[in-house]
Amino acid sequence: MALIRSVFQDELDGVSQSLMDLTEMVAVSISKATESILNCDLKLAEEVIASDDTIDDFQHALDARIIDIIARQQPVASDLRALVTALRMSADLERMGDMSHHVAKITRLRHPDAAIPAELTASFKQMGEAAEKIARKTGSVIASRDTEVALQVEKDDDEMDKLHRQLIGTLVDPNWKHGVESAIDLTLLGRYYERYADHAVSVSRRVYYLVTGKYA
Amino acid sequence: MALIRSVFQDELDGVSQSLMDLTEMVAVSISKATESILNCDLKLAEEVIASDDTIDDFQHALDARIIDIIARQQPVASDLRALVTALRMSADLERMGDMSHHVAKITRLRHPDAAIPAELTASFKQMGEAAEKIARKTGSVIASRDTEVALQVEKDDDEMDKLHRQLIGTLVDPNWKHGVESAIDLTLLGRYYERYADHAVSVSRRVYYLVTGKYA
């Protein structure tokens, strides 16, 4: 019995490790997507677009593994809850990869033109950094199950929301001179970064709930 | 043993029924959200916003029930797969409710002004109808497990994508005269309808996969 528990524990640890790996993959993808859009780098954009398939495949394999563990080990109570939560976290992380992919597609759509006007590059640089930071912190929450860090992720998301509001403020300012098409691109880009961070918050909240049994 | 299977089958049927109920709730919510934004109807918008909590609570209760079924019945193979898929479908449906909620919030934000200029009301009416239709069809896919209808949902989504492209075309036309703020609202609204339909497609595809073991 002790041996079975131990194998099961190894499997749970393996799931956590894969969730951390997936988090790292989407942290890298948003970082590269941001770089691609700031530098109109088509090659990098294509790399991000291609890597989304890798992320999707990784998630599908992870989900299949989790379902297989449930089927074989027939866990109850907290172990089952942890595995179901892992499925939800992988869905959030996969969706973060989609957001990177969406950003990279705008780089490609506008190439060789810049999707982001010069006066907004600093703002998007900050959003990209905030997104990467929140993903990395989420990875450390999965690793450590540290509820304090999980709460910090909420604060990081407030920072992203603030950057997003500032962006919209710039777009609706009467002095906006880049026209409607650019404003549409930037509205969508802003939403992608905001959603990216929302999904990271969702992952952190799930860890918080697993550890404490309460909602953050 | 026959009795146990039968109770389990009742529980699975109950889950399907709840997914259909949830689908109906989000079909009603997008219908009302569309009506609220077309008629600048604040009362209706508030109703949609309030109903999102009901939808979320319904989903949480359903998910808890599904996890409880997995814990008690310890299903394997296709039964387990069906239950895990039900969790994913409920997440898609809950997200469709969020999209209705987002539409209603724009009604409220712009009230008593109209968020949608007169020349685009017909277009949003069509998107609202397409969204409601796709949700109802998705409900019938869950009920019937009819793979032909599941494939029709993909076509309905193509129709939504076409409406969405037409909308963006109108916004970026040099004759657009309603300014950037309006274009931002309409870009986000367009995305909410598009995402609503995407989630419905996702639900239909999951049913298709459960029935056929293949991706649509």
Chai-1 contact restraints between the chains, C-beta under 6 A:
chainA,res_idxA,chainB,res_idxB,connection_type,confidence,min_distance_angstrom,max_distance_angstrom,comment,restraint_id
A,I67,B,V84,contact,1.0,0.0,6.0,A-B,restraint_1
A,A71,B,V76,contact,1.0,0.0,6.0,A-B,restraint_2
A,A71,B,L80,contact,1.0,0.0,6.0,A-B,restraint_3
A,Q74,B,Q74,contact,1.0,0.0,6.0,A-B,restraint_4
A,V76,B,A71,contact,1.0,0.0,6.0,A-B,restraint_5
A,L80,B,A71,contact,1.0,0.0,6.0,A-B,restraint_6
A,V84,B,I67,contact,1.0,0.0,6.0,A-B,restraint_7
A,L171,B,V180,contact,1.0,0.0,6.0,A-B,restraint_8
A,V172,B,V180,contact,1.0,0.0,6.0,A-B,restraint_9
A,V172,B,E181,contact,1.0,0.0,6.0,A-B,restraint_10
A,W176,B,V180,contact,1.0,0.0,6.0,A-B,restraint_11
A,V180,B,L171,contact,1.0,0.0,6.0,A-B,restraint_12
A,V180,B,V172,contact,1.0,0.0,6.0,A-B,restraint_13
A,V180,B,W176,contact,1.0,0.0,6.0,A-B,restraint_14
A,V180,B,V180,contact,1.0,0.0,6.0,A-B,restraint_15
A,V180,B,A183,contact,1.0,0.0,6.0,A-B,restraint_16
A,E181,B,V172,contact,1.0,0.0,6.0,A-B,restraint_17
A,A183,B,V180,contact,1.0,0.0,6.0,A-B,restraint_18
A,A183,B,A183,contact,1.0,0.0,6.0,A-B,restraint_19
A,I184,B,T187,contact,1.0,0.0,6.0,A-B,restraint_20
A,T187,B,I184,contact,1.0,0.0,6.0,A-B,restraint_21
A,T187,B,T187,contact,1.0,0.0,6.0,A-B,restraint_22
